[in-house]
Amino acid sequence: MRYRSVRPDDLTIRDRLREMTAERRRFGYRRLHILLNQEGIRLNHKKLRRLYREERLQVRRRGGRKRALGTRAPMTMPKGPNQRWLLDFLSDTLTDSRRFRIPAVVDDFIRECLCLVADTSLSGIRVVRELGRLIARAEQR
């Protein structure tokens, strides 16, 4: 006298779903639905979602941005000149729309600009050379 389900057996679809998710781990049920349709397996998207959930094939959500833990220690102030330098790059354009850049080095203790080099083409080698000259000049003092 009890109701017997007439739902067809879904073992073949479940097996195919497991195979597809083993090959493509980051595919969700919507993409798998498209792939199954391309293979000729016609299936209602709601039924596919139910089977996908019952097989526990959900794609795990990726983690968000990692944030710093705990409290940050305040930056210590330098106690004399040449203990900490700040390096920044400034840029602008000329009237003929060529860009030029200026690396600026500032001593954090005395708040004095130590170096400004303006050029239209600044390579890393050129910046290192200028910083080397600045270090040599600071050691002489």
N, CA, C and O atoms as a MOPAC input file, in Angstrom:
PM7 MOZYME 1SCF
protein

 N      0.80600 1    -1.19700 1     0.00000 1
 C      0.00000 1     0.00000 1     0.00000 1
 C      0.85900 1     1.27500 1     0.00000 1
 O      0.33300 1     2.38600 1    -0.06100 1
 N      2.15800 1     1.10200 1     0.06700 1
 C      3.01000 1     2.28300 1     0.07600 1
 C      3.41800 1     2.67200 1    -1.33400 1
 O      3.42300 1     1.84600 1    -2.24700 1
 N      3.75900 1     3.93900 1    -1.49300 1
 C      4.16400 1     4.45500 1    -2.79500 1
 C      5.56800 1     3.94100 1    -3.12300 1
 O      6.47100 1     3.98600 1    -2.28700 1
 N      5.72900 1     3.46000 1    -4.33600 1
 C      7.04000 1     3.05100 1    -4.81200 1
 C      7.47300 1     4.03700 1    -5.89400 1
 O      6.72000 1     4.33400 1    -6.82200 1
 N      8.68700 1     4.53000 1    -5.75600 1
 C      9.20400 1     5.51800 1    -6.70200 1
 C      9.38100 1     4.88900 1    -8.07500 1
 O      9.81900 1     3.74500 1    -8.19700 1
 N      9.04200 1     5.63300 1    -9.08200 1
 C      9.22400 1     5.18400 1   -10.45500 1
 C     10.37200 1     5.93700 1   -11.11600 1
 O     10.52500 1     5.90800 1   -12.33700 1
 N     11.17000 1     6.60500 1   -10.30500 1
 C     12.31000 1     7.36400 1   -10.80100 1
 C     13.32700 1     6.39300 1   -11.40200 1
 O     13.64800 1     5.37700 1   -10.78500 1
 N     13.83600 1     6.69400 1   -12.60000 1
 C     14.79900 1     5.77600 1   -13.22100 1
 C     16.12900 1     5.77600 1   -12.46500 1
 O     16.45200 1     6.72400 1   -11.75000 1
 N     16.86900 1     4.72700 1   -12.63300 1
 C     18.15900 1     4.58300 1   -11.96900 1
 C     19.16800 1     5.55700 1   -12.59600 1
 O     19.30200 1     5.61600 1   -13.81800 1
 N     19.86900 1     6.31300 1   -11.75600 1
 C     20.79200 1     7.34100 1   -12.23200 1
 C     22.25300 1     6.93100 1   -12.08900 1
 O     23.12800 1     7.79600 1   -12.08600 1
 N     22.53800 1     5.65700 1   -11.97200 1
 C     23.91500 1     5.21800 1   -11.73700 1
 C     24.85000 1     5.62100 1   -12.87000 1
 O     25.97500 1     6.05000 1   -12.61700 1
 N     24.40700 1     5.49200 1   -14.10000 1
 C     25.28400 1     5.84300 1   -15.22200 1
 C     25.60400 1     7.33600 1   -15.22900 1
 O     26.73700 1     7.73300 1   -15.50000 1
 N     24.60600 1     8.15500 1   -14.93000 1
 C     24.82800 1     9.60800 1   -14.89400 1
 C     25.75000 1     9.96400 1   -13.73100 1
 O     26.64800 1    10.79400 1   -13.87300 1
 N     25.52100 1     9.32900 1   -12.57800 1
 C     26.37300 1     9.59100 1   -11.41000 1
 C     27.82300 1     9.20200 1   -11.69900 1
 O     28.74600 1     9.94100 1   -11.35500 1
 N     28.02200 1     8.05000 1   -12.32800 1
 C     29.38100 1     7.61500 1   -12.66000 1
 C     30.05100 1     8.58300 1   -13.62200 1
 O     31.22000 1     8.93500 1   -13.45900 1
 N     29.28800 1     9.01100 1   -14.63300 1
 C     29.85100 1     9.95300 1   -15.60900 1
 C     30.19000 1    11.29100 1   -14.95700 1
 O     31.19700 1    11.91300 1   -15.29300 1
 N     29.34200 1    11.73200 1   -14.02100 1
 C     29.62100 1    12.97300 1   -13.28900 1
 C     30.91500 1    12.85200 1   -12.49700 1
 O     31.74500 1    13.76100 1   -12.51500 1
 N     31.08900 1    11.72100 1   -11.79700 1
 C     32.31100 1    11.51300 1   -11.01400 1
 C     33.54700 1    11.49600 1   -11.91400 1
 O     34.58600 1    12.04600 1   -11.54800 1
 N     33.44000 1    10.86600 1   -13.09100 1
 C     34.56300 1    10.83400 1   -14.02800 1
 C     34.91400 1    12.24400 1   -14.51100 1
 O     36.08400 1    12.62300 1   -14.56900 1
 N     33.88100 1    13.00600 1   -14.85400 1
 C     34.11600 1    14.35600 1   -15.37000 1
 C     34.71600 1    15.27600 1   -14.31100 1
 O     35.58400 1    16.09300 1   -14.61700 1
 N     34.25700 1    15.14700 1   -13.07200 1
 C     34.80600 1    16.00700 1   -12.01500 1
 C     36.21300 1    15.57600 1   -11.63500 1
 O     36.99200 1    16.39500 1   -11.14700 1
 N     36.55700 1    14.30700 1   -11.84700 1
 C     37.93300 1    13.88600 1   -11.59300 1
 C     38.87100 1    14.50000 1   -12.62400 1
 O     40.00800 1    14.83900 1   -12.29600 1
 N     38.41200 1    14.64900 1   -13.87100 1
 C     39.22000 1    15.25200 1   -14.92900 1
 C     39.30700 1    16.76700 1   -14.76800 1
 O     40.37900 1    17.35500 1   -14.90600 1
 N     38.16500 1    17.39400 1   -14.47400 1
 C     38.09800 1    18.85900 1   -14.40500 1
 C     37.57200 1    19.26100 1   -13.03600 1
 O     36.36700 1    19.40000 1   -12.83100 1
 N     38.48800 1    19.44200 1   -12.11900 1
 C     38.10800 1    19.68600 1   -10.72000 1
 C     37.41700 1    21.02600 1   -10.50200 1
 O     36.56800 1    21.14300 1    -9.61900 1
 N     37.76300 1    22.03000 1   -11.28500 1
 C     37.21900 1    23.36400 1   -11.05100 1
 C     35.91700 1    23.62200 1   -11.80300 1
 O     35.40800 1    24.74300 1   -11.77200 1
 N     35.36900 1    22.61600 1   -12.47600 1
 C     34.10500 1    22.80600 1   -13.19200 1
 C     32.94500 1    22.61800 1   -12.22900 1
 O     32.91900 1    21.65400 1   -11.46400 1
 N     31.98900 1    23.53100 1   -12.26400 1
 C     30.79100 1    23.41400 1   -11.46200 1
 C     29.71400 1    22.65000 1   -12.22400 1
 O     29.93200 1    22.19200 1   -13.34500 1
 N     28.54500 1    22.52100 1   -11.59200 1
 C     27.49300 1    21.72300 1   -12.21100 1
 C     26.95500 1    22.36500 1   -13.49100 1
 O     26.45500 1    21.66100 1   -14.36800 1
 N     27.05100 1    23.68400 1   -13.61000 1
 C     26.54200 1    24.33800 1   -14.82600 1
 C     27.39600 1    23.98200 1   -16.04200 1
 O     26.86500 1    23.70200 1   -17.11700 1
 N     28.71100 1    23.99500 1   -15.87000 1
 C     29.58900 1    23.61500 1   -16.98400 1
 C     29.44700 1    22.13700 1   -17.30500 1
 O     29.45800 1    21.73700 1   -18.46900 1
 N     29.31400 1    21.32800 1   -16.25500 1
 C     29.14900 1    19.88800 1   -16.48000 1
 C     27.83900 1    19.60300 1   -17.21200 1
 O     27.76400 1    18.66400 1   -18.00400 1
 N     26.80900 1    20.40500 1   -16.95300 1
 C     25.53400 1    20.25000 1   -17.64200 1
 C     25.71900 1    20.46800 1   -19.14500 1
 O     25.15900 1    19.73300 1   -19.95900 1
 N     26.49900 1    21.46800 1   -19.50100 1
 C     26.76600 1    21.74700 1   -20.91600 1
 C     27.53500 1    20.57600 1   -21.54400 1
 O     27.21800 1    20.14000 1   -22.65100 1
 N     28.55100 1    20.07400 1   -20.82300 1
 C     29.34100 1    18.96500 1   -21.35100 1
 C     28.50100 1    17.70200 1   -21.51500 1
 O     28.65200 1    16.97600 1   -22.49700 1
 N     27.61700 1    17.44300 1   -20.55200 1
 C     26.74700 1    16.27100 1   -20.65800 1
 C     25.79700 1    16.41200 1   -21.84700 1
 O     25.53300 1    15.43900 1   -22.55300 1
 N     25.28700 1    17.61900 1   -22.06500 1
 C     24.41700 1    17.85200 1   -23.22600 1
 C     25.17700 1    17.61000 1   -24.52600 1
 O     24.62100 1    17.06700 1   -25.48100 1
 N     26.45200 1    18.01300 1   -24.56600 1
 C     27.25800 1    17.78400 1   -25.76400 1
 C     27.49800 1    16.30000 1   -26.00400 1
 O     27.64600 1    15.86800 1   -27.14700 1
 N     27.53700 1    15.52000 1   -24.92500 1
 C     27.72200 1    14.07300 1   -25.05500 1
 C     26.41800 1    13.35700 1   -25.39800 1
 O     26.41800 1    12.15400 1   -25.66100 1
 N     25.32400 1    14.08400 1   -25.39500 1
 C     24.03900 1    13.48100 1   -25.74100 1
 C     23.22600 1    13.04000 1   -24.54600 1
 O     22.18600 1    12.40200 1   -24.71000 1
 N     23.67400 1    13.36400 1   -23.34800 1
 C     22.91300 1    13.01400 1   -22.14300 1
 C     22.04000 1    14.20600 1   -21.79500 1
 O     22.52700 1    15.19400 1   -21.24600 1
 N     20.75200 1    14.12300 1   -22.10800 1
 C     19.81100 1    15.21300 1   -21.84100 1
 C     19.31300 1    15.05700 1   -20.41000 1
 O     18.85700 1    13.99000 1   -20.00000 1
 N     19.41200 1    16.14900 1   -19.66700 1
 C     19.09100 1    16.09100 1   -18.24600 1
 C     18.62100 1    17.46500 1   -17.79300 1
 O     19.17400 1    18.48400 1   -18.20700 1
 N     17.60700 1    17.49000 1   -16.94800 1
 C     17.10800 1    18.73200 1   -16.38200 1
 C     18.18800 1    19.31000 1   -15.46300 1
 O     18.82000 1    18.56300 1   -14.71600 1
 N     18.40800 1    20.62100 1   -15.50400 1
 C     19.46300 1    21.22900 1   -14.68500 1
 C     19.19400 1    21.08000 1   -13.19900 1
 O     20.13200 1    21.01400 1   -12.40400 1
 N     17.90700 1    21.02600 1   -12.80900 1
 C     17.58600 1    20.86400 1   -11.38200 1
 C     17.93100 1    19.45700 1   -10.91000 1
 O     18.40700 1    19.27400 1    -9.78900 1
 N     17.69400 1    18.47600 1   -11.75400 1
 C     18.04200 1    17.10200 1   -11.40400 1
 C     19.56000 1    16.94300 1   -11.34500 1
 O     20.08200 1    16.27200 1   -10.45500 1
 N     20.26900 1    17.56300 1   -12.29600 1
 C     21.72500 1    17.49000 1   -12.28200 1
 C     22.27300 1    18.12700 1   -11.02000 1
 O     23.21100 1    17.60600 1   -10.41600 1
 N     21.69600 1    19.24900 1   -10.61700 1
 C     22.13800 1    19.92100 1    -9.38100 1
 C     21.92700 1    19.00500 1    -8.17800 1
 O     22.78600 1    18.93900 1    -7.29900 1
 N     20.80000 1    18.30000 1    -8.12600 1
 C     20.51900 1    17.38500 1    -7.01700 1
 C     21.53300 1    16.24900 1    -6.99400 1
 O     22.06000 1    15.91600 1    -5.93200 1
 N     21.81700 1    15.64400 1    -8.15500 1
 C     22.78400 1    14.55100 1    -8.21600 1
 C     24.18800 1    15.04400 1    -7.84900 1
 O     24.93000 1    14.36300 1    -7.14100 1
 N     24.53300 1    16.21400 1    -8.33000 1
 C     25.83500 1    16.81700 1    -8.06300 1
 C     26.02800 1    17.03000 1    -6.56300 1
 O     27.10000 1    16.77100 1    -6.01600 1
 N     24.96800 1    17.50800 1    -5.91100 1
 C     25.02500 1    17.76000 1    -4.47600 1
 C     25.06300 1    16.45800 1    -3.69500 1
 O     25.80800 1    16.34800 1    -2.72100 1
 N     24.26900 1    15.46300 1    -4.10600 1
 C     24.24200 1    14.18000 1    -3.39900 1
 C     25.57900 1    13.45800 1    -3.49100 1
 O     25.96200 1    12.74400 1    -2.56400 1
 N     26.28700 1    13.63600 1    -4.59300 1
 C     27.60100 1    13.00400 1    -4.75500 1
 C     28.71100 1    13.81500 1    -4.07300 1
 O     29.87100 1    13.40200 1    -4.07600 1
 N     28.36400 1    14.94200 1    -3.50200 1
 C     29.30900 1    15.84300 1    -2.82400 1
 C     30.46100 1    16.25600 1    -3.74800 1
 O     31.63700 1    16.13300 1    -3.40600 1
 N     30.08600 1    16.74100 1    -4.90800 1
 C     31.07400 1    17.14900 1    -5.90700 1
 C     31.24300 1    18.66500 1    -5.97700 1
 O     31.86300 1    19.17400 1    -6.91000 1
 N     30.69800 1    19.38700 1    -5.00200 1
 C     30.76200 1    20.84100 1    -5.04200 1
 C     32.21100 1    21.31800 1    -5.10200 1
 O     33.10100 1    20.75400 1    -4.46500 1
 N     32.41300 1    22.35700 1    -5.87400 1
 C     33.72600 1    22.96900 1    -5.96800 1
 C     33.93600 1    23.79700 1    -4.71200 1
 O     33.07900 1    24.59400 1    -4.32900 1
 N     35.08000 1    23.60300 1    -4.07600 1
 C     35.35500 1    24.38500 1    -2.86700 1
 C     35.63300 1    25.82500 1    -3.24300 1
 O     36.26100 1    26.11300 1    -4.26200 1
 N     35.15700 1    26.71100 1    -2.40800 1
 C     35.39700 1    28.12900 1    -2.66100 1
 C     36.84700 1    28.45400 1    -2.37700 1
 O     37.44900 1    27.93800 1    -1.43600 1
 N     37.39000 1    29.31400 1    -3.20800 1
 C     38.77600 1    29.71400 1    -3.00600 1
 C     38.85900 1    30.70100 1    -1.85700 1
 O     37.91900 1    31.44700 1    -1.58100 1
 N     40.00200 1    30.68700 1    -1.19800 1
 C     40.20500 1    31.57800 1    -0.06100 1
 C     40.29500 1    33.02800 1    -0.49000 1
 O     40.67100 1    33.33100 1    -1.62300 1
 N     39.95900 1    33.89200 1     0.39400 1
 C     40.01400 1    35.32000 1     0.10900 1
 C     41.40200 1    35.87300 1     0.32500 1
 O     42.38400 1    35.13600 1     0.41700 1
 N     41.45900 1    37.16700 1     0.40300 1
 C     42.73200 1    37.84700 1     0.59200 1
 C     43.22900 1    37.60100 1     2.00300 1
 O     42.46000 1    37.69700 1     2.96000 1
 N     44.50300 1    37.28600 1     2.14000 1
 C     45.07200 1    37.04300 1     3.46500 1
 C     45.38000 1    38.38000 1     4.11300 1
 O     45.99900 1    39.25300 1     3.50400 1
 N     44.95500 1    38.52400 1     5.31800 1
 C     45.17500 1    39.76200 1     6.05400 1
 C     46.20300 1    39.53600 1     7.15300 1
 O     46.38800 1    38.41600 1     7.63000 1
 N     46.86000 1    40.60600 1     7.54300 1
 C     47.87100 1    40.51000 1     8.59100 1
 C     47.20100 1    40.15800 1     9.92000 1
 O     46.14200 1    40.68400 1    10.26200 1
 N     47.84500 1    39.25800 1    10.65600 1
 C     47.31400 1    38.85000 1    11.94400 1
 C     47.95700 1    39.67300 1    13.05200 1
 O     49.12500 1    40.05000 1    12.96200 1
 N     47.20100 1    39.94200 1    14.07200 1
 C     47.73800 1    40.65400 1    15.22900 1
 C     47.87100 1    42.14000 1    14.96700 1
 O     47.44900 1    42.64800 1    13.92900 1
 N     48.46000 1    42.81800 1    15.91800 1
 C     48.65300 1    44.26100 1    15.78900 1
 C     50.01300 1    44.52300 1    15.17000 1
 O     50.97300 1    43.78800 1    15.40400 1
 N     50.07700 1    45.55000 1    14.40000 1
 C     51.32600 1    45.89700 1    13.74800 1
 C     52.16500 1    46.77600 1    14.67000 1
 O     51.64800 1    47.64400 1    15.37300 1
 N     53.44200 1    46.53300 1    14.64700 1
 C     54.35200 1    47.36600 1    15.43000 1
 C     54.58300 1    48.66900 1    14.67700 1
 O     54.76500 1    48.65200 1    13.46000 1
 N     54.58000 1    49.79400 1    15.37700 1
 C     54.81800 1    51.05900 1    14.67900 1
 C     56.25100 1    51.11000 1    14.13900 1
 O     57.17100 1    50.54700 1    14.73200 1
 N     56.42100 1    51.79100 1    13.01000 1
 C     57.73400 1    51.89900 1    12.39200 1
 C     58.62500 1    52.77200 1    13.26700 1
 O     58.22700 1    53.86500 1    13.67100 1
 N     59.82000 1    52.29200 1    13.55600 1
 C     60.73000 1    53.05800 1    14.40800 1
 C     61.32300 1    54.21200 1    13.62200 1
 O     61.61300 1    54.08400 1    12.43200 1
 N     61.49800 1    55.31100 1    14.27900 1
 C     62.07600 1    56.48200 1    13.64400 1
 C     63.59800 1    56.36900 1    13.68200 1
 O     64.15600 1    55.91500 1    14.68100 1
 N     64.27300 1    56.77500 1    12.61200 1
 C     65.74300 1    56.71500 1    12.61700 1
 C     66.31300 1    57.72100 1    13.61200 1
 O     65.73900 1    58.78600 1    13.84000 1
 N     67.45200 1    57.36200 1    14.20000 1
 C     68.06200 1    58.21300 1    15.22600 1
 C     69.16900 1    59.11000 1    14.68600 1
 O     69.76300 1    59.88800 1    15.43400 1
 N     69.44600 1    59.00300 1    13.39100 1
 C     70.47400 1    59.84100 1    12.78600 1
 C     70.35200 1    59.79300 1    11.27100 1
 O     69.57900 1    59.00600 1    10.72600 1
 N     71.12200 1    60.64300 1    10.59400 1
 C     71.06500 1    60.64600 1     9.12900 1
 C     71.65000 1    59.35800 1     8.54200 1
 O     72.45800 1    58.68300 1     9.18100 1
 N     71.23900 1    59.03600 1     7.34300 1
 C     71.69800 1    57.88000 1     6.57200 1
 C     71.34600 1    56.53500 1     7.22300 1
 O     72.00000 1    55.53100 1     6.94200 1
 N     70.33900 1    56.50100 1     8.07700 1
 C     69.87900 1    55.22700 1     8.62400 1
 C     68.73200 1    54.65500 1     7.79500 1
 O     68.60800 1    53.43900 1     7.65300 1
 N     67.90100 1    55.53200 1     7.25100 1
 C     66.80700 1    55.06000 1     6.40300 1
 C     66.54900 1    56.08900 1     5.30600 1
 O     66.37400 1    57.28100 1     5.56100 1
 N     66.53500 1    55.57900 1     4.07400 1
 C     66.23500 1    56.40900 1     2.92900 1
 C     64.91400 1    55.97700 1     2.33300 1
 O     64.54900 1    54.80200 1     2.38000 1
 N     64.21200 1    56.92600 1     1.78000 1
 C     62.96300 1    56.65400 1     1.08700 1
 C     63.18900 1    56.84600 1    -0.40800 1
 O     63.77300 1    57.84500 1    -0.82700 1
 N     62.73000 1    55.89000 1    -1.21200 1
 C     62.91100 1    55.95000 1    -2.65400 1
 C     61.54100 1    56.00000 1    -3.30600 1
 O     60.67000 1    55.18600 1    -2.99800 1
 N     61.35100 1    56.95400 1    -4.20700 1
 C     60.08200 1    57.07700 1    -4.91300 1
 C     60.37300 1    57.48200 1    -6.35300 1
 O     61.38900 1    58.11500 1    -6.63800 1
 N     59.47700 1    57.11200 1    -7.25000 1
 C     59.62300 1    57.47300 1    -8.65600 1
 C     58.51700 1    58.44700 1    -9.03200 1
 O     57.33600 1    58.18000 1    -8.81300 1
 N     58.91400 1    59.56800 1    -9.59500 1
 C     57.98200 1    60.57400 1   -10.07400 1
 C     57.98400 1    60.50300 1   -11.59100 1
 O     59.01200 1    60.20400 1   -12.19800 1
 N     56.85300 1    60.77400 1   -12.20300 1
 C     56.82700 1    60.76200 1   -13.67100 1
 C     55.89200 1    61.85100 1   -14.17800 1
 O     54.94100 1    62.25300 1   -13.50800 1
 N     56.19400 1    62.30500 1   -15.37000 1
 C     55.38600 1    63.33000 1   -16.02500 1
 C     55.62400 1    63.19200 1   -17.52800 1
 O     56.41800 1    62.36100 1   -17.97000 1
 N     54.92700 1    64.01500 1   -18.30000 1
 C     55.11100 1    63.97800 1   -19.74900 1
 C     55.55400 1    65.33900 1   -20.24800 1
 O     55.19300 1    66.37800 1   -19.69500 1
 N     56.34300 1    65.30400 1   -21.30400 1
 C     56.77800 1    66.53700 1   -21.95800 1
 C     55.68400 1    66.99900 1   -22.92100 1
 O     54.68200 1    66.30800 1   -23.11000 1
 N     55.88000 1    68.16400 1   -23.52400 1
 C     54.86400 1    68.68600 1   -24.44300 1
 C     54.72600 1    67.82300 1   -25.69400 1
 O     53.66400 1    67.79800 1   -26.31500 1
 N     55.78800 1    67.12100 1   -26.06500 1
 C     55.69800 1    66.23600 1   -27.22200 1
 C     55.24700 1    64.82500 1   -26.82800 1
 O     55.46100 1    63.86800 1   -27.57300 1
 N     54.62600 1    64.70600 1   -25.66200 1
 C     54.00600 1    63.49000 1   -25.10700 1
 C     55.00300 1    62.36800 1   -24.80400 1
 O     54.61000 1    61.20500 1   -24.70300 1
 N     56.30300 1    62.70900 1   -24.65900 1
 C     57.26400 1    61.71800 1   -24.17700 1
 C     57.25600 1    61.73400 1   -22.66200 1
 O     57.15300 1    62.79500 1   -22.04600 1
 N     57.36500 1    60.56500 1   -22.06200 1
 C     57.36400 1    60.48300 1   -20.59800 1
 C     58.78600 1    60.58000 1   -20.06700 1
 O     59.73300 1    60.10400 1   -20.69300 1
 N     58.91700 1    61.19700 1   -18.91500 1
 C     60.20200 1    61.16900 1   -18.22500 1
 C     59.94700 1    60.81700 1   -16.76900 1
 O     58.89200 1    61.10900 1   -16.20600 1
 N     60.95500 1    60.17500 1   -16.17800 1
 C     60.83000 1    59.71500 1   -14.78900 1
 C     61.97000 1    60.28100 1   -13.96100 1
 O     63.06400 1    60.55000 1   -14.45700 1
 N     61.66900 1    60.45300 1   -12.67100 1
 C     62.66500 1    60.99700 1   -11.74100 1
 C     62.66300 1    60.12300 1   -10.48700 1
 O     61.67200 1    60.10200 1    -9.75800 1
 N     63.76400 1    59.39700 1   -10.22200 1
 C     63.85300 1    58.70900 1    -8.93800 1
 C     64.29000 1    59.71500 1    -7.87100 1
 O     65.28500 1    60.42200 1    -8.03300 1
 N     63.53200 1    59.76200 1    -6.78900 1
 C     63.83200 1    60.69600 1    -5.70500 1
 C     64.19900 1    59.90000 1    -4.45800 1
 O     63.45300 1    59.01800 1    -4.03300 1
 N     65.35400 1    60.21600 1    -3.87700 1
 C     65.81200 1    59.56000 1    -2.65000 1
 C     65.81800 1    60.62200 1    -1.55600 1
 O     66.44700 1    61.67100 1    -1.69800 1
 N     65.11400 1    60.33900 1    -0.46800 1
 C     64.98000 1    61.28500 1     0.63700 1
 C     65.47200 1    60.62600 1     1.91300 1
 O     65.12500 1    59.47800 1     2.19300 1
 N     66.28300 1    61.34700 1     2.69500 1
 C     66.71500 1    60.85900 1     4.01000 1
 C     65.56200 1    61.06600 1     4.97500 1
 O     65.04300 1    62.17500 1     5.10200 1
 N     65.16200 1    59.99900 1     5.65500 1
 C     63.97500 1    60.06300 1     6.50500 1
 C     64.22300 1    60.85000 1     7.78600 1
 O     63.27100 1    61.37100 1     8.36700 1
 N     65.46600 1    60.95500 1     8.24500 1
 C     65.75400 1    61.65400 1     9.49800 1
 C     65.79600 1    63.15500 1     9.29700 1
 O     65.14500 1    63.90200 1    10.02800 1
 N     66.56100 1    63.60400 1     8.30700 1
 C     66.70900 1    65.05300 1     8.11200 1
 C     65.74400 1    65.60000 1     7.07300 1
 O     65.71300 1    66.80900 1     6.84300 1
 N     64.95000 1    64.73000 1     6.43300 1
 C     63.95000 1    65.11700 1     5.43400 1
 C     64.56600 1    65.94000 1     4.30400 1
 O     64.00700 1    66.94200 1     3.85700 1
 N     65.72000 1    65.48800 1     3.86300 1
 C     66.43200 1    66.18200 1     2.80300 1
 C     66.47500 1    65.29800 1     1.57000 1
 O     66.69800 1    64.09100 1     1.67300 1
 N     66.26400 1    65.88500 1     0.41900 1
 C     66.33100 1    65.13500 1    -0.82500 1
 C     67.80000 1    64.91900 1    -1.17200 1
 O     68.55000 1    65.88200 1    -1.33000 1
 N     68.20500 1    63.67400 1    -1.28900 1
 C     69.60200 1    63.34500 1    -1.53400 1
 C     69.92100 1    63.20600 1    -3.01600 1
 O     71.05200 1    63.45200 1    -3.43500 1
 N     68.92800 1    62.81000 1    -3.81500 1
 C     69.21900 1    62.52200 1    -5.21200 1
 C     67.96100 1    62.68800 1    -6.06200 1
 O     66.88900 1    62.19400 1    -5.71100 1
 N     68.11000 1    63.39100 1    -7.18500 1
 C     67.07100 1    63.49500 1    -8.20400 1
 C     67.74700 1    63.30700 1    -9.55300 1
 O     68.67200 1    64.04600 1    -9.89100 1
 N     67.29300 1    62.32400 1   -10.33000 1
 C     67.86700 1    62.09000 1   -11.65100 1
 C     66.70700 1    62.01400 1   -12.63400 1
 O     65.89200 1    61.09400 1   -12.57300 1
 N     66.63600 1    62.97900 1   -13.53600 1
 C     65.56200 1    63.00200 1   -14.52200 1
 C     66.06300 1    62.42800 1   -15.83800 1
 O     67.14200 1    62.78800 1   -16.31000 1
 N     65.27300 1    61.52700 1   -16.43200 1
 C     65.64900 1    60.94600 1   -17.71300 1
 C     64.41200 1    60.34000 1   -18.35400 1
 O     63.45800 1    59.96500 1   -17.67200 1
 N     64.44800 1    60.25100 1   -19.69600 1
 C     63.31700 1    59.64300 1   -20.39800 1
 C     63.39700 1    58.12900 1   -20.36700 1
 O     62.38600 1    57.45200 1   -20.55100 1
 N     64.59400 1    57.58700 1   -20.13700 1
 C     64.75500 1    56.14100 1   -20.09200 1
 C     65.59800 1    55.78200 1   -18.87600 1
 O     66.81600 1    55.96100 1   -18.88300 1
 N     64.95600 1    55.28100 1   -17.84600 1
 C     65.66300 1    54.89900 1   -16.62200 1
 C     65.63700 1    53.38200 1   -16.48800 1
 O     64.58500 1    52.79400 1   -16.23600 1
 N     66.78000 1    52.76000 1   -16.65700 1
 C     66.84400 1    51.31000 1   -16.48400 1
 C     67.16500 1    51.00300 1   -15.02000 1
 O     67.55100 1    51.88600 1   -14.25400 1
 N     67.00100 1    49.75900 1   -14.65800 1
 C     67.33400 1    49.34300 1   -13.29800 1
 C     68.81100 1    49.50300 1   -13.01900 1
 O     69.20600 1    49.83200 1   -11.90000 1
 N     69.62900 1    49.27100 1   -14.03100 1
 C     71.08300 1    49.41500 1   -13.87300 1
 C     71.43300 1    50.86900 1   -13.55700 1
 O     72.29300 1    51.14600 1   -12.72100 1
 N     70.74900 1    51.79300 1   -14.24300 1
 C     71.01600 1    53.21900 1   -14.00000 1
 C     70.61600 1    53.61300 1   -12.58300 1
 O     71.33800 1    54.36900 1   -11.93200 1
 N     69.48400 1    53.12000 1   -12.09200 1
 C     69.03800 1    53.43100 1   -10.72800 1
 C     70.02800 1    52.86600 1    -9.71700 1
 O     70.35300 1    53.53300 1    -8.73500 1
 N     70.51400 1    51.64000 1    -9.94500 1
 C     71.48400 1    51.02300 1    -9.02900 1
 C     72.78400 1    51.82400 1    -9.02800 1
 O     73.39200 1    52.01600 1    -7.97600 1
 N     73.21400 1    52.29500 1   -10.20700 1
 C     74.43900 1    53.08700 1   -10.29600 1
 C     74.30500 1    54.38100 1    -9.49300 1
 O     75.22800 1    54.77000 1    -8.77700 1
 N     73.15600 1    55.04400 1    -9.61200 1
 C     72.94300 1    56.29000 1    -8.86200 1
 C     72.88000 1    56.02600 1    -7.35900 1
 O     73.39900 1    56.81400 1    -6.56800 1
 N     72.25000 1    54.92900 1    -6.96700 1
 C     72.20700 1    54.59500 1    -5.53700 1
 C     73.60000 1    54.24900 1    -5.01900 1
 O     73.93000 1    54.57200 1    -3.87700 1
 N     74.41900 1    53.60000 1    -5.84000 1
 C     75.80600 1    53.30500 1    -5.44700 1
 C     76.60300 1    54.57800 1    -5.23100 1
 O     77.36400 1    54.68300 1    -4.26900 1
 N     76.43300 1    55.55300 1    -6.12600 1
 C     77.11000 1    56.84300 1    -5.94600 1
 C     76.65700 1    57.52200 1    -4.65700 1
 O     77.46300 1    58.11100 1    -3.93800 1
 N     75.38100 1    57.43400 1    -4.37800 1
 C     74.83800 1    58.05700 1    -3.17100 1
 C     75.38500 1    57.39300 1    -1.91200 1
 O     75.69700 1    58.07600 1    -0.93600 1
 N     75.50200 1    56.08000 1    -1.92800 1
 C     76.03900 1    55.34300 1    -0.77900 1
 C     77.51200 1    55.71100 1    -0.57600 1
 O     77.95400 1    55.92800 1     0.55200 1
 N     78.26700 1    55.78100 1    -1.67800 1
 C     79.68200 1    56.14600 1    -1.57100 1
 C     79.84100 1    57.56100 1    -0.99700 1
 O     80.72400 1    57.80000 1    -0.17300 1
 N     78.99900 1    58.48600 1    -1.42500 1
 C     79.04900 1    59.84800 1    -0.91400 1
 C     78.66300 1    59.90200 1     0.56500 1
 O     79.22700 1    60.68900 1     1.32500 1
 N     77.70000 1    59.06300 1     0.97600 1
 C     77.26400 1    59.04400 1     2.38500 1
 C     78.34400 1    58.45600 1     3.27600 1
 O     78.48600 1    58.87300 1     4.42600 1
 N     79.12300 1    57.47900 1     2.76100 1
 C     80.19800 1    56.87200 1     3.56400 1
 C     81.36400 1    57.83000 1     3.74200 1
 O     82.08100 1    57.73400 1     4.73800 1
 N     81.57800 1    58.75400 1     2.80800 1
 C     82.66300 1    59.71800 1     2.91600 1
 C     82.40300 1    60.73500 1     4.01200 1
 O     83.34200 1    61.27400 1     4.59900 1
 N     81.13300 1    61.00000 1     4.29300 1
 C     80.77400 1    62.01800 1     5.30100 1
 C     81.05700 1    61.55200 1     6.69100 1
 O     80.81400 1    62.28600 1     7.65000 1

